[in-house]
Amino acid sequence: MTTFRFLHAADLHLGSPFRGLAVRDEAVAGRFAQATRTALTRLIDEALAAEVAFAVIAGDVYDGAWKDNSVGLFFNREISRLARAGIPSYVLRGNHDADSVVTQTIALPEAVHAFETRKASTFVLPDLAVALHGQGFASRAAEENLVRAYPAPVAGHFNIGVLHTSLTGHAAHATYAPCTVEDLRSRGYDYWALGHVHDFAVMAEDPMVVFPGNLQGRSVRETGAKGAVIVTVEDGRVAGFERVIVDDARWALAEVDISDCADLPAALRLVEERIAEEAADLGDRTMALRVRLTGRTGLRSAILAAKGQLSDDIQAAAHRINADVWLEQVKLDLTAPETAPVDFGFDLAAALRDLSADPEMRARAEAIIGEIATRLPSGRAADEAPLGEDTDALIAEAVELVAVRARG
């Protein structure tokens, strides 16, 4: 009976820009910036330790066009460690490293094999009776169903389909090479090694259809443990698989409902409990944590008035749990209970609403926000507002603070 293991990884995104983090410690920021490379080094360590027979990378080795050759040289250095151990690698181009996007090249070891991008191609490993079928992206846009042109399975072999795809769609990812699980199943292969979706997911078990997720989260939209999978094959069938977690810097989102908290110390205790849950399996990694406070509470005004102090208190709570947990941002989604209005002798609420709607005041507010944004550390995700909220939300918060302080 033939038994072997292979590595299935995807979405390395080497060269990905530093996004979504604003912390005060430069060393922590540097560790996040280096994390995608550290994750790949750890992945190769895991593959060598597991003595895999071969490795499959299902797209997006790179994040896009290189600014210099250092990205290609780093991948060459790490993949060469497998080659020197006699482990071949089979690499498919995804939308981020399509032929039309990454035009620079670094000569890779002969043991690294790239799937064709103009049509589906097949690699056969006769000693293992394995056939790998795949088609990379010639251009960043791949709107057609590529699976329909994949070849028939090789008889008497363990057949692996390799594809970079969104399947029928994913809320967090653009649509590329769309297809259904039934389309994949119709090819008659034994395993589908997918890429593109950054969440780990087993989409089907007969045959196994797997997204390993990306190696390293790059923003608060990519939370939790990240890594790849090692698949065990026995006598021509999948006998099992295991996730290998290789991320070095983790993102977390802690949502905390403080509706039942009587005071700020009680709310902070609840936040600290949630942070402990998020950091429970952190190990030697560092973590960027976003805290979102929710609920209907009379504490809302006090929290708005002391948001900076609250952030410091939460950071202190995080460090009591783990010295490598760093607060990325505090988001407030709180509503206040209804209270009787205070009589100021005039309609304060109406006056503030009129002021916030004034075009001149809005222009001044946007200018101030823009000036502050230029002084912030680089790191917001491209589609995030520089201060974490849009102009309307910031003005509304400022108006509420004025009203709170006016009430004394």
N, C-alpha and C positions, 0 to 999 in steps of 0.2 A: 504494500500500500504506500503510495506516494504522499508525503506530507511536506508542506512548505508554508512559509508566511511571506506576505508582501505588505509594503507600506502604501497607503493611499492618503495623499495630502493634496491640498489645493489652497489657492488664495494666500500666497506668501506675502505679496504686495511689498516686495523689497523696494526701497526708495520712496515709500509713502511719506507724504509731508507730515510734520508734527502738527497734530490737530487736537482741538477740544480740551486743552488743559491750561489752567492758569493757577499755579501754586507758587508759594513764596520761596521755596527751596530750589536752587538751581541744580543741585545734584539730582533731585527727584525728576525734574524736567528733563535732564540729560538722560536719565535711565529710561524714561518713556520714549524719548527720541531714538534710542538705541534698541528698543525692545523687539522690533521686527527681526533684526539680525540675530539677537540673542535667541529668539524663538527658533530660528532655523538651525542654529548650532545645536540647540537642545534636541531638535528633531533628528538630526543626523546621529547624535549620540544614542538616542533611543533605537533608531533603525539598526545601528551597528550592534548594540547590546542584544537586540532581538534576533540577530542573524537572519534578517529578511533575505529572501532570494532575489527580490527586485523592488524597485520603488516606482510609483505612479504619481505624477503631479498633474492634476486636472485643471490647469489654467491659472493665469495671473501670478506667475512667478514674480513679475515686476509690476510696479504700480503705474508705469507709463514710461515715456521717453526719458532716458537718462540725462542728467545734467553733466555727468562725467562718467568715466569708466569704472569708478569705484564700486558701483552697484553690481555690474557684471563680473568684476573681479572677485567680489565677495561670494557671489553665487558659485562661481567657478571653484573657489577655494573649498567651499563646503561640500559641493556635489562630488568633488575629486576625492574626498574622504571615502565615499561609497565606492567610487571607481577603483581606488587602490585596494579595497577589500574584495574586489571581484563582484560587486553588486551593480548591475546595470540599472539605469533610470530611464523612464519613458515620460516625456514632457509634452504637454499640449498647450498651445497658446490660447489665452482667453481674451476677453475684450480689452483688458488693460495692457496686455503685451502682444497684441495682434501684429502681424507683419507690417501693417501700415503705421503702427504707433511706435514700436521699438525698432529703430533702423540700425542702431549701433550693435555690434556683435563682439563677443570675446570667444575665442576658440575654446570649446568645452572638451572634456575627455571623450574618447571614442565610445566609452560605455554609456554616454548620454545620447538618447535617441529622441528625435522630435517628430511628432506626427505631422503629416502634410497638412497644408491649409487650403489647398484648392479642391481636394477631394478626400474622402475617407481612406485611410491606409491601415495596414495590418503588420504587426510584428509577431513573429512566431519564436517561442523558446522551446526548441525540440526536447531538450533534456528534461524539462518540467511538463511538457505537453500543455503549454499555455499559449493562447493567442490573444493579443491585445489589439483592439480596433478603436480608431479615433480620428477626429478631424479638428484641427485647430482653426482659429479665426484668421482669415486673410486681412480683414478690416475690422474696425471697432464695431461697426454695425453688422449684426448677424440676425436678421429677422426671420430667416427661413428655418424650417424644421430640418436640421441636418441628419437626424436619425434615419430618415427614410432612405438615405443613400448609403447607410452603413452596410458592409458586406455580410453575407451569411456566415454563421458560425463555422469554425473549422472542426470537422468531425473528429471525435476522440480527444479533443482538447478542452481545457478549462478556458472558456471565452470571457474576456473582460471588455466591456464597453467603456470608453473614456470620453466624457463630454462636459463642456462648460455650458451650463444652461440655467435658465430660470424656471424650467418646467412650465407649468401653466400660469406662473406669476407669483411674485413675492412682494409684499408691501414695501420692503426696504431696499429692493433691488430692481434695476431696470430689466426690461424683457429682452433676453438674448436666447437665440436658438430654441424657441418655444416648442414644447412637445409634452406629451402626457406619459404617465407611467405605463399605460397600455402600449403606447408607441415603443417604449423601451422593451417591454416584455415581449413584444411581437418579434424582436430580432432573435430571440432564442439564446441569449447569452446567459452566463452563470452569475455574473456580478456586474453592476454598473458603478463605476467610479466617477462621481459627479463633482463639479466645482461651480463657483459663482455665488451661491448663497452662503453667507458667513455664519449661519447657525448650524450646529450639528443636528442632523436629522436622518432617520432611517425612513425612507419614503415607501419602501415595500420590502418584503422578506422572501418572495418567490417570483423572480430572483431577488437577491439583495440589491437595493438601490439606495446609495448612501451619499449624503453631503457630509464631509468631515468637518466643515466650518473652516474659518481662517485660523492661522497659527497664533495671531496676536490681535486683540481688540485695539482699535485705533481711535475710538471716541466713546462717549457715554452711550451711544446707540449700539455698541457692540459689547455687552456686558457678559460677565461670567467666564467660566473656564474655556480655554481655547486650545486647539491642538489638531491631531490627525487620528487615523485609525490604522491598526495593524490587523490584517485579516489572515486567519488560518484556514488552509485548504487541505482536506484529507480525501484522498481517492476521488478527486475530481469534483468535490462538493465543498461549499463553505461550511466549515465546522464551527466557526465562531469568529468574533472579532473583539478587540479591546481598544478603547480610546487611550491615546497617549497625550497628556496635557503638558504643553511646552511653553505657554505664555509666561512672560517675565514681569509684565506690568498689567494689572487687571483693572477693569472698570466695573463699577457697581452703582446701582440706583436703589436707594432705600426710601420707600414711601412710608410715611408715618402719619396715621390718623390721630390727631391730638384732641378730638372732640370731647373726650371725657377727662381731659387734664384740667385740674383746678388752678394750677399756676405754672409758671415757666419752669421751675425745678422739676415738676412732675413731667412736663413735656420733654425736658432734656433727658430724664431717666429713661423715658420710652425710646427716644432717639438712640441712646447709648445701647439699649438692648438690641435694637435693629442693626446697629453697626456691628455688634458682636456676632450676630447671625451671618452677616455678609462676609465677615473676616474669618469665619470659623475654619475654612480650608485654605487659607491664603498661603501657608507655608513660608518660603523665603521670598515670595514676590512682594512687590509694592502695589498699592491700590489707590486709584483716584475715585473718590466717592462723591456722588451727587445725592443730596438729601432733599426730598420733596415733602413738605408738611401739608397735610390736607385736613379737612373737617370744618365744622361749624363751631366756632369758639369765640368767647369773649376776650381771649388773649390776642386776637388779631391786631388790634391797635397797638398794644404794647410791643408785639413782635415787629411790626412795621417801624415803630419808632426807634427800635434798638436792633436793627437787622445786622449791623456790623458786629456788635457784641455777641449776638446769637451765633454768628458764624464762628467767632473765636471760641465760644463755649463748646460748640459742636466739634471743632477741631481738637480741642483739649480732650473731649470725651473719646474721640477716635484714637488719640495717642495713648490714652489710658489702656485701651484694648490692644493696640498694636502700633508700634512706632513707625511702621511703614504704611499706615492708612492716612491719606491726605485728602482733605476736603476740596473738591473741585468747585462746588457751587451749592448754595441753598436756594431752592425754588419754593415759593409760597403759593399754595392753592387753597386759601382759607376764606371762609365767609363769616361775617359777624352776625350775631343774633340781632334781631330788630330791637331798637331802643327809641325812647321818646326823644324827639329833636329838642335841641337847646335853643332858647329864644335869645338871639343876639340883637334884636331890634330891627333886623333886616334878614333877608333870605340868603344866608351864607352859602348854602349848597348851590343855589342858582347862580350866585356871583362867581363861585369857583368853576362851575360848568361853563359859564360864558367866557371866563378867562382861559380855560384850557382849550376852548374851541377857537380862540383868536388866532388868525394866521400868523401874525407877527410874533406872538408868544411861542407858537409852535416852531417857527423858524429858528428862534433863539434857542429853544430847547434842543432841536436837532443839531445845531452848531456846537452846543456844549457837549452833547453826547458824542459827536464826532471827534471833538478835541480830546475827550477822555479816552476814547477807543484807541487813538494813536499812541497813547502812553501805556496801554495794557500789554502784557506779554502776548506774543503771537500764540495762537492756539485754539481760537474758537473754530468749530466746524464751519465750513464755508456757508452753510445756510442758516447759521445761528446769528442772532443779533449780538453786537459787540458787548452789551451789558447784560446779556441773557434774556432781555425782554425787548419788545418793540417799543417805538416811541409812544404810542397810545397807552400801553400798559405802564410805562414809566411815569407819564404825566398823570395818569389816574392814581398811581400810588402816591405821587407828590401831593396831589389835591387832597387825598385822604389824610395824609400826615398833617397838612395844614389844618384840616377840620378837627383832627384829634387834639392837636396842641391848642387850638382855639377853645376847645371845650375844657381845657385844663386837666 
